[in-house]
Amino acid sequence: MFDLKFHPWKKHLFGVAGSNGSVSLYSISSGAEHPEFKLLWKFDAHETPDKGALFLAWTPRSWLPRSGGEDEDGFAVTFADGRTSMFTT
């Protein structure tokens, strides 16, 4: 893992940029004695696993397409090879 960012308006979610070029989204349950983490999804954001995902940043809501659903989110990822990519959930 290289970077972890909590979602800016959905405080129970966070994204992780992985050393293998992957990005994962997790949720945290509240109300329990010990918080529980649940993997919601993981995908290979870079086609080459040795190009680590170094940094993850959630995009502003105004950057998302108007046709997207209310739950749609966006984020950008930078990689060890200098590339930056943007994604929507």
Order of alpha helices (4+ residues) and beta strands (2+ residues): beta-beta-beta-beta-beta-beta-beta
